[in-house]
């Protein structure tokens, strides 16, 4: 049988020979648990794809900020305010007059 140390050496060699491997140390327990649960549930245990997803999200949203979203929300809020004010305004009841300037109809 192959000795345990030789098996460990073989495993280490396989891991370190791959240029796409990554190792993390000092990960908070809660963060680790969330990462592992997310990997299992959403990515079938594929840690690399979860990492890619998280980086895509970070690079796509965080650096560019959300100013464009805030501007769109503010624009829509302004439009909604104008529309609400237009609906809230009641048309003024102006008295009806004939050509001679005499009131006719209601309010006489």
C-alpha positions as CSV (number, residue, x, y, z in Angstrom):
1,X,0.0,0.0,0.0
2,X,1.0,3.5,-0.7
3,X,1.9,5.3,2.5
4,X,-0.2,8.2,3.7
5,X,2.6,10.7,3.3
6,X,3.0,9.7,-0.3
7,X,-0.8,10.1,-0.9
8,X,-0.7,13.6,0.7
9,X,2.4,14.5,-1.3
10,X,0.6,13.4,-4.5
11,X,-2.5,15.4,-3.6
12,X,-0.5,18.5,-2.8
13,X,1.4,18.1,-6.1
14,X,-1.9,17.9,-8.1
15,X,-3.3,20.9,-6.3
16,X,-0.2,23.1,-6.7
17,X,0.4,22.1,-10.3
18,X,-2.9,23.6,-11.4
19,X,-2.5,27.2,-12.2
20,X,-6.2,27.9,-11.7
21,X,-6.3,26.8,-8.1
22,X,-7.0,29.3,-5.3
23,X,-6.8,28.9,-1.6
24,X,-8.2,31.1,1.1
25,X,-7.2,31.4,4.7
26,X,-8.6,33.3,7.6
27,X,-12.2,33.4,6.2
28,X,-14.8,34.3,8.9
29,X,-17.0,31.3,9.7
30,X,-20.2,33.1,8.8
31,X,-18.8,34.2,5.5
32,X,-17.5,30.7,4.8
33,X,-20.9,29.2,5.6
34,X,-22.7,31.6,3.3
35,X,-20.3,31.0,0.5
36,X,-20.5,27.3,0.8
37,X,-24.3,27.3,1.0
38,X,-24.6,29.6,-2.0
39,X,-22.1,27.4,-4.0
40,X,-24.1,24.3,-3.3
41,X,-27.6,25.7,-3.9
42,X,-27.0,28.0,-6.9
43,X,-23.9,26.6,-8.5
44,X,-24.0,22.8,-7.8
45,X,-20.9,23.1,-5.7
46,X,-18.8,24.9,-8.3
47,X,-16.8,27.4,-6.3
48,X,-15.1,28.8,-9.3
49,X,-18.3,29.8,-11.0
50,X,-19.6,31.3,-7.8
51,X,-16.4,33.4,-7.5
52,X,-16.8,34.4,-11.1
53,X,-20.5,35.4,-10.5
54,X,-19.5,37.5,-7.4
55,X,-16.7,39.2,-9.3
56,X,-19.0,39.9,-12.3
57,X,-21.5,41.5,-10.0
58,X,-18.8,43.5,-8.2
59,X,-17.2,44.7,-11.4
60,X,-20.5,45.4,-13.1
61,X,-22.2,47.3,-10.4
62,X,-19.9,48.6,-7.7
63,X,-17.1,50.4,-9.5
64,X,-19.5,52.2,-11.9
65,X,-21.7,53.0,-9.0
66,X,-25.4,53.2,-9.1
67,X,-25.6,56.9,-10.1
68,X,-27.4,56.1,-13.3
69,X,-30.0,54.2,-11.4
70,X,-30.4,57.0,-8.9
71,X,-30.7,59.5,-11.7
72,X,-33.4,57.3,-13.4
73,X,-35.3,57.0,-10.1
74,X,-35.1,60.8,-9.5
75,X,-36.3,61.5,-13.1
76,X,-39.3,59.1,-12.6
77,X,-40.1,60.6,-9.2
78,X,-40.1,64.1,-10.8
79,X,-42.4,62.9,-13.6
80,X,-44.7,61.3,-11.1
81,X,-44.9,64.4,-9.0
82,X,-45.9,66.5,-12.0
83,X,-48.6,64.0,-12.9
84,X,-49.9,63.8,-9.4
85,X,-50.1,67.6,-9.2
86,X,-51.9,67.7,-12.6
87,X,-54.5,65.2,-11.3
88,X,-54.9,67.0,-8.0
89,X,-55.7,70.3,-9.6
90,X,-59.4,70.8,-9.9
91,X,-60.6,72.7,-12.9
92,X,-61.8,76.1,-11.8
93,X,-65.5,76.7,-12.3
94,X,-65.6,79.8,-14.4
95,X,-69.0,81.3,-14.8
96,X,-70.4,80.9,-18.3
97,X,-71.3,84.0,-20.1
98,X,-73.0,84.8,-23.4
99,X,-71.6,87.2,-25.9
100,X,-73.0,90.2,-24.0
101,X,-71.1,89.1,-20.8
102,X,-74.2,88.0,-18.9
103,X,-74.0,84.8,-16.8
104,X,-75.9,81.9,-18.1
105,X,-76.5,78.4,-16.7
106,X,-75.4,77.4,-13.2
107,X,-74.3,80.0,-10.7
108,X,-76.7,82.6,-11.9
